[in-house]
Structures are given as structure tokens and as C-alpha cells.
Amino acid sequence: MSKPFPLKKLCNIVRVILNKTRISLHDIAVVLGNMSDRIIREDMTKGEIMKERYDQGPPYLSTEVAFHWCEWDFSLTTIVSSGNNNNISSTPAISDALGVIEFDQTNSIIATGGIARKIRIYNFKSLFAHENTSQNEHEIICLDHARACDYYICTPAKLSSIRWKPRSDGRVLGSGDYDGVVMEYNLERRIPIFERDEHGGRRVWSVDYSHRDPVLGASGSDDGTMQMWDTRCESGEGVATVQPGGGRRAVCCVEFNPFGGPIVAAGCADRKVYGYDIRMTVDPVFVLDGHTKTVTYIKFLDNVTLVSASIDGCLKLWDSDNSNVIRSYKGHVNNRSFIGLSVWRNGGLLGCGSENNKVFVYDRRWGEPIWVHESNPVGRDGCGGGFVSSVCWRQVEEDQCTLVAGGSDGDLQVFQGRRKS
């Protein structure tokens, strides 16, 4: 049996290390605290840290991990899939992939789009209550799209972006597609009412509307421009053409300030986020530089705070007043695909997908995820390769929340969270 290491000698060694490296006691405490947290998490019983659910029918093996500092209890409540939920061998087609999910301004209607060339419209309540149900509140409701969807509108091309038009009472939905076309649809009549080829046939990645003046829209494209347009003008020149960073790299996301400010932000393949005043778009009013790869999403948390996502595998929280990074968030996997980004402003939570087919939730205050959900790690076809491709928070309440996620397999998953008492 070896002799214990003398405590006095250990203290002397630590003192020498501190003197030579200038590491503070505070830094040592932080490291030891993190190590302690990790040990605690690993030593917690499986029942405390992980809840596993097995559903009858397709192999929906779902794993939820809630870390001990999480203030929320999340649960999967509904799965909406293509085809027969009871057919384990059913294989999703690649055309089922969902690229975007959006709640309307009332948070009662959901629209989805993707490469299936369809805009599907769902009543939020229909995802929880349906005829002849026998499920209790702890069981997962399984639906297919044909049963859950109110109606759908066929589109001429694959969709990369959709956005509800402000002040339209949920009647008008805008879209951007793979053919470079921006369109608006009247959902009451279920017909297109506006169409412009804004980008010369180059793929449109993102569209959005100004909340100050909803006739003003913007779109970002592979052509390296952010086009600003007025939906009252069916032909002729747009309102403005903006070329972030000189227009040499694709504009992958655009977002107007949803709080009514005059700023529109654009995330680009040159790894930067540019903010422009819509009244004077010659030069950006801020540039956010910190990602190492293409910026895929940008969202406003408030008038000056933004969240960006990138295929460098991290989210970043920014203060646009001084262009500084406040915090980085890591844990999800993202090195090539668009995996979605959504912010729940009432609760300060961030949601995103992942290329390992997981849904991640972050609290804006911490850089590590507070909750992770994995489903179908090997895919419904048994071959793997699926990923979560879109997410959207429902912007209501403060002690309860709802996150809807879509996958490359075409499945919709609805998660509900309650703040712990």
C-alpha cells in the first residue's frame, strides 16, 4: 500500500505553479467547481438525469437529458410523421425534409415548408386534441401529417424560408425558394398574390418583413445580396440592393428587428453578421465578427441583443451596440447543414437542432445546454444520417413554453416545458 502524498508538499507545489503561471485562486476554484459538477452529473442515478421513453409502433427511442441546473421540466408530447405510424419499416422519403417552421402572430397557427414543395398549415390545438383519443397527459400523441394538417398549398419550387406577414391577421405568408423567387400567398383563398424574381434564379435562403412597415420585405440569397422590396410593386426595381461584405459571399439569413426598430440584420457566408438601418443602407451600422464559418441564422432577443448560429458548431450572443460577443453556446453538432435557430424571448431560452438528430435548449445565461432530446438515433430506415433541421418557439407565457422541431425525415415533434417550482 502506497503512502499518502504529504499535504504540505502538495501546497508548496501548488504555490510554485501559481507563482509561475499567474493563475489565480479564483481560476482554480472555477476549474474545480466545473470538475465537481461533472462528477455529480456522472454519479447521479440514471433515473435522475435521464428519462427514456419507448413508444409502440415505429422505433421512437427518445432520450431526454436534463442537467441538474435546469429550471425546466421538458417533455415530448406529440409526434407528427409521414405515412403510417404503426409501420415500423416505413422509410421517410428525402422529399419529406422540413426546412422551416413558423408560428403566426397569434401563436395558434403553425406553417411548415421544405423540399416537398408544400406549405402545410396546422392548428396548434389539433396537435394535442384529436378524436377518439385515449392518451393520458404523460403519453406521446402520434399523428400523421394528413390527419394533423388543416390544409396545404403546393408551391412551384422547394422552400428554404417562410415568414408570416405582420398585421395581416394570419392571412398572408411569404416564402423564398430554391429558384430565387420570393412569393406571397393569401391563405384564405390559398393562392399566390405576389411574385418577384429577386435574385436572378439564385437560391433564396431567407425572407423577412419589417415590423415598422410590413409592406417592406427583405431576402438573402446565394447571389451575395440582400434585396429589399415593396410588396405593392409587382414589377420594376426593388427598394434597395445591399451587398454585405462587398457581395462576394452568400447571404444566408435576414432578420428585421421585431421590436419595431429600423435595423435589419444579415448573416453571411463570410462568417460575419451585418446590421443596416433601413433608412440608409449604404454602410452597415454594426458588424459582428466572431464566427469561423458561415453564419446560417440570426435572431433578435431584444432591441440590441442578437443570437447567431453558424456551421462552426456554436451559437453566439451579441451586444450590437458595441459589436461584442457576450457568450458562446456549444454542445450541438453543426458543421455543414441548416439546423434551425429560435429564441423564446419571454423565458430567455434558445433552441436549435443538431446533425446528430438531437434538439438542444440553451439558457441565455450559460454556455452549455440545459436540456437535450434525442430521437431515432439510427433513423426510421435503420441507416442513420438524419438530423434536426428546424425549430420554433411559441412566443407566449413565462412559466410554460412550447418548442416545435422538424427533422430531415419530415417528422414534427412538439415539446412542452414547465418551470420547476
C-alpha positions in Angstrom: 0.0 0.0 0.0 1.5 3.4 -1.1 2.0 6.2 1.4 -0.4 9.2 1.2 1.2 12.3 -0.5 2.2 14.9 2.1 -0.3 17.8 2.2 2.4 20.3 3.0 4.4 19.3 0.0 1.3 19.5 -2.3 0.6 23.0 -1.1 4.2 24.1 -1.9 3.9 22.6 -5.4 0.6 24.5 -6.0 2.1 27.7 -4.7 5.0 27.4 -7.1 2.7 26.7 -10.0 0.5 29.7 -9.2 3.6 32.0 -9.0 5.0 30.8 -12.3 1.7 30.7 -14.3 -0.1 33.6 -12.6 -3.2 31.5 -12.3 -5.5 33.0 -9.7 -7.2 31.1 -6.9 -10.4 32.1 -8.4 -9.5 30.3 -11.7 -8.6 27.2 -9.7 -11.9 27.3 -7.9 -13.8 27.6 -11.2 -12.0 24.6 -12.6 -12.6 22.5 -9.5 -16.2 23.6 -9.5 -16.7 22.5 -13.1 -15.0 19.2 -12.3 -17.3 18.7 -9.3 -20.3 19.5 -11.4 -19.2 16.9 -14.0 -18.6 14.3 -11.3 -22.0 15.0 -9.8 -23.7 14.7 -13.1 -22.0 11.4 -13.9 -22.7 10.0 -10.4 -26.4 10.9 -10.4 -28.6 8.0 -10.9 -30.0 7.3 -14.3 -33.5 8.0 -13.1 -32.5 11.5 -12.0 -30.6 12.6 -15.1 -32.2 10.7 -17.9 -35.8 9.6 -18.9 -36.2 7.0 -21.6 -39.5 6.5 -23.4 -40.4 3.7 -25.7 -43.4 4.2 -27.9 -45.4 1.4 -29.6 -45.3 1.4 -33.3 -42.2 3.0 -35.0 -38.9 2.8 -33.1 -39.2 6.2 -31.5 -36.5 5.6 -28.9 -36.4 9.0 -27.3 -33.8 10.1 -24.7 -34.1 13.3 -22.7 -31.2 14.7 -20.7 -32.0 17.5 -18.3 -29.0 18.7 -16.4 -29.3 19.4 -12.7 -29.1 23.2 -13.0 -32.0 23.2 -15.5 -35.0 25.2 -14.2 -37.4 23.5 -16.6 -39.2 20.2 -17.0 -39.5 19.4 -20.7 -41.4 16.5 -22.3 -42.2 15.3 -25.8 -45.9 15.4 -26.2 -46.7 14.9 -29.9 -45.0 13.4 -33.0 -46.4 14.1 -36.5 -44.9 11.9 -39.1 -45.4 10.9 -42.7 -47.2 7.7 -43.5 -48.4 5.1 -41.1 -47.1 5.5 -37.6 -47.7 1.8 -37.0 -45.5 0.7 -39.8 -42.0 0.2 -38.3 -40.5 -0.5 -41.7 -41.8 2.7 -43.3 -38.9 4.8 -44.7 -39.2 8.5 -45.0 -38.5 10.0 -48.4 -35.9 12.6 -48.8 -38.6 14.9 -50.1 -40.2 14.9 -46.6 -37.4 17.0 -45.1 -38.6 20.1 -43.2 -36.6 23.3 -43.6 -38.6 25.9 -41.7 -41.3 26.1 -39.1 -43.1 29.4 -38.2 -45.9 30.3 -35.7 -48.2 33.1 -36.7 -48.6 36.3 -34.7 -51.4 34.8 -32.6 -49.3 31.7 -31.8 -52.2 29.5 -32.7 -51.3 28.5 -36.3 -48.1 26.7 -37.5 -46.8 26.8 -41.0 -44.1 24.5 -42.3 -42.1 24.3 -45.5 -39.3 22.3 -47.0 -38.3 20.4 -50.1 -41.6 18.7 -50.5 -42.9 21.8 -52.4 -45.7 22.2 -49.9 -46.7 24.8 -47.3 -48.6 22.9 -44.6 -50.8 24.7 -42.1 -51.6 23.3 -38.7 -53.9 24.5 -36.0 -51.8 24.3 -32.8 -54.6 22.8 -30.8 -55.0 19.9 -33.2 -51.6 18.7 -32.3 -52.9 17.9 -28.8 -56.6 17.0 -29.0 -58.0 14.7 -31.6 -61.0 12.4 -31.9 -61.2 9.1 -30.2 -58.1 9.8 -28.2 -57.3 7.6 -25.2 -53.9 9.0 -24.3 -53.3 10.4 -20.9 -51.1 13.5 -20.3 -47.9 11.5 -19.9 -48.2 9.6 -23.2 -47.0 10.7 -26.6 -49.6 11.5 -29.2 -48.7 10.1 -32.6 -50.3 11.6 -35.7 -49.6 11.6 -39.4 -49.5 14.8 -41.4 -52.6 14.0 -43.4 -54.6 13.8 -40.2 -53.0 16.7 -38.3 -52.7 19.2 -41.1 -55.6 21.6 -41.8 -54.6 22.1 -45.4 -51.6 22.6 -47.6 -50.6 24.7 -50.6 -48.4 23.4 -53.4 -45.5 25.6 -54.3 -43.6 25.6 -57.6 -40.2 25.0 -56.0 -38.5 23.7 -52.9 -38.8 26.2 -50.0 -35.9 27.4 -47.9 -37.8 30.1 -45.9 -41.3 31.2 -45.0 -42.5 34.1 -42.9 -45.9 35.4 -41.7 -46.6 38.9 -42.8 -47.1 41.3 -39.8 -50.5 42.9 -39.4 -52.1 40.5 -41.9 -54.1 38.6 -39.2 -52.5 35.4 -40.3 -53.9 35.7 -43.8 -50.6 36.3 -45.7 -47.5 34.1 -45.8 -44.3 35.0 -47.6 -41.8 32.5 -48.9 -38.3 32.2 -50.6 -37.4 29.2 -52.7 -34.6 27.4 -54.4 -35.3 29.0 -57.7 -34.6 32.5 -56.4 -38.3 33.6 -56.3 -40.0 35.5 -53.5 -43.7 34.9 -53.2 -46.7 35.8 -51.0 -49.7 33.5 -50.5 -53.2 34.5 -49.5 -54.1 31.7 -47.1 -57.9 32.4 -47.2 -58.0 32.0 -50.9 -55.0 29.7 -51.0 -53.4 31.3 -54.0 -50.2 33.3 -54.7 -50.7 37.1 -54.7 -47.2 38.4 -55.1 -44.2 37.1 -57.0 -40.8 38.5 -57.8 -37.6 37.0 -59.1 -35.4 39.0 -56.8 -32.1 37.2 -57.3 -31.7 36.1 -60.9 -32.5 32.5 -60.3 -30.1 32.1 -57.4 -31.4 30.3 -54.3 -33.1 32.5 -51.7 -32.1 31.3 -48.2 -34.2 33.7 -46.1 -37.1 36.2 -46.2 -38.5 38.5 -43.6 -40.8 41.5 -43.2 -40.3 44.8 -41.4 -42.5 45.3 -38.3 -42.3 49.1 -38.8 -43.8 48.9 -42.3 -44.9 45.4 -43.3 -45.1 46.2 -47.0 -41.3 46.2 -46.8 -39.6 42.9 -47.1 -36.0 41.6 -47.4 -34.5 38.4 -48.9 -31.0 37.0 -48.8 -29.6 34.8 -51.5 -26.7 32.9 -53.0 -26.1 35.8 -55.3 -24.4 37.7 -52.4 -27.1 40.3 -52.0 -29.9 41.2 -49.6 -32.7 42.6 -51.7 -35.3 44.9 -50.1 -38.6 45.1 -51.8 -42.1 46.6 -51.5 -44.9 44.1 -52.0 -47.1 46.9 -53.6 -44.7 46.9 -56.5 -45.2 44.0 -58.8 -42.5 44.9 -61.3 -39.5 47.2 -61.7 -36.7 47.8 -59.4 -36.7 46.9 -55.7 -36.3 49.3 -52.8 -32.6 48.6 -52.3 -29.9 46.2 -53.1 -27.4 45.6 -50.2 -24.1 43.7 -50.7 -22.8 42.8 -47.3 -19.0 42.5 -47.3 -18.9 43.5 -50.9 -21.4 40.9 -52.2 -18.8 38.2 -52.8 -20.4 35.6 -50.4 -23.9 34.2 -50.0 -26.4 36.0 -47.6 -27.8 33.1 -45.7 -30.2 34.8 -43.2 -32.0 38.1 -42.8 -34.0 39.4 -39.8 -35.7 42.7 -39.2 -35.8 44.0 -35.6 -39.2 42.5 -34.5 -39.5 45.2 -31.8 -40.1 47.9 -34.4 -36.6 49.3 -34.7 -35.1 50.4 -38.0 -32.4 47.7 -38.1 -32.3 44.7 -40.4 -29.5 42.1 -39.8 -27.9 39.8 -42.4 -25.7 36.8 -41.7 -23.3 35.8 -44.5 -21.0 33.1 -45.7 -18.1 35.4 -45.0 -18.6 34.5 -41.3 -20.0 37.9 -40.3 -23.3 39.5 -39.3 -24.1 42.9 -40.7 -26.7 45.3 -39.4 -28.2 48.1 -41.6 -30.5 51.0 -40.9 -33.3 50.6 -43.4 -33.4 54.3 -43.9 -29.8 54.4 -45.1 -28.3 51.1 -46.3 -25.1 52.3 -47.9 -22.9 51.2 -44.9 -23.6 48.8 -42.0 -24.3 50.3 -38.6 -22.6 47.3 -37.0 -20.6 44.3 -38.0 -20.4 41.2 -35.7 -17.3 39.3 -36.4 -16.5 36.1 -34.3 -17.7 33.0 -36.1 -15.2 30.9 -38.0 -17.6 29.6 -40.7 -20.8 30.6 -42.5 -23.5 32.3 -40.4 -26.7 30.5 -41.0 -29.2 32.2 -38.7 -29.6 35.5 -36.9 -32.3 36.3 -34.3 -33.1 39.4 -32.1 -33.6 38.8 -28.4 -34.3 42.4 -27.8 -33.5 45.8 -29.4 -29.7 45.4 -29.1 -29.1 41.7 -28.3 -28.9 39.2 -31.1 -28.2 35.5 -31.3 -26.4 34.0 -34.3 -25.8 30.4 -35.5 -23.0 29.1 -37.7 -21.7 25.9 -39.1 -18.7 26.3 -36.9 -20.8 24.4 -34.3 -21.7 27.2 -31.9 -24.3 29.9 -31.2 -23.2 33.4 -30.2 -24.9 36.1 -28.1 -24.0 39.6 -29.2 -24.4 43.2 -28.0 -24.9 45.1 -31.2 -24.2 48.5 -29.5 -20.5 47.6 -29.2 -20.3 44.6 -31.5 -19.0 42.4 -28.7 -19.7 38.7 -28.1 -21.4 38.3 -24.7 -21.4 34.5 -24.7 -20.9 31.4 -26.9 -23.0 28.3 -26.7 -21.6 24.8 -27.6 -22.8 21.3 -27.4 -24.8 20.7 -30.6 -23.2 19.4 -33.8 -23.3 21.6 -36.8 -20.6 21.7 -39.5 -22.5 21.7 -42.8 -26.3 21.9 -42.5 -29.0 24.4 -41.6 -30.3 23.1 -38.3 -32.7 25.9 -37.2 -32.5 28.5 -34.5 -35.3 30.0 -32.4 -35.3 32.2 -29.4 -38.1 32.3 -26.7 -37.8 35.9 -25.6 -40.2 35.6 -22.5 -38.0 32.9 -20.9 -34.6 33.7 -22.3 -34.2 30.3 -23.9 -32.5 29.4 -27.2 -33.4 26.3 -29.3 -31.6 24.7 -32.1 -31.3 21.4 -33.9 -28.2 19.2 -34.4 -26.7 17.0 -37.0 -26.7 14.1 -34.6 -30.5 14.2 -34.6 -30.9 16.0 -31.3 -32.8 19.0 -30.1 -30.8 21.4 -27.9 -32.1 24.0 -25.5 -29.8 26.7 -24.0 -30.4 29.3 -21.3 -29.0 32.6 -22.5 -27.1 32.8 -19.2 -25.0 29.7 -19.7 -22.8 28.4 -22.5 -23.8 24.7 -22.1 -27.2 23.2 -23.0 -29.7 22.8 -20.2 -31.7 20.1 -22.0 -31.1 17.7 -24.9 -33.6 15.4 -26.6 -32.6 12.6 -29.0 -35.0 10.6 -31.1 -34.4 7.9 -33.6 -30.6 7.9 -33.3 -30.4 5.3 -36.1 -33.3 6.7 -38.1 -36.6 5.1 -39.1 -34.9 3.4 -42.0 -32.3 1.9 -39.7 -29.5 3.6 -41.6 -29.0 6.8 -39.6 -27.9 10.1 -41.1 -31.0 12.1 -40.0 -30.7 15.5 -38.3 -33.0 18.1 -36.7 -33.4 20.7 -39.4 -35.7 23.4 -38.0 -37.1 24.6 -34.6 -39.6 27.3 -33.5 -40.6 28.5 -30.1 -44.2 29.6 -29.3 -43.9 33.1 -28.0 -46.3 33.0 -25.1 -46.4 32.8 -21.3 -43.4 32.9 -19.0 -43.7 29.7 -16.8 -44.7 27.4 -19.7 -43.2 27.0 -23.1 -43.6 25.1 -26.3 -40.9 24.2 -28.8 -41.7 22.6 -32.2 -38.9 20.8 -34.1 -38.8 19.4 -37.6 -36.4 16.8 -39.0 -34.8 15.7 -42.2 -37.2 12.7 -42.0 -40.2 15.1 -42.2 -41.3 14.5 -38.6 -42.7 17.2 -36.4 -42.1 17.0 -32.7 -43.8 19.1 -30.1 -42.2 19.6 -26.7 -43.7 21.3 -23.7 -41.8 22.8 -20.8 -42.8 23.9 -17.3 -40.7 26.0 -15.0 -39.9 24.0 -11.9 -41.5 25.2 -8.7 
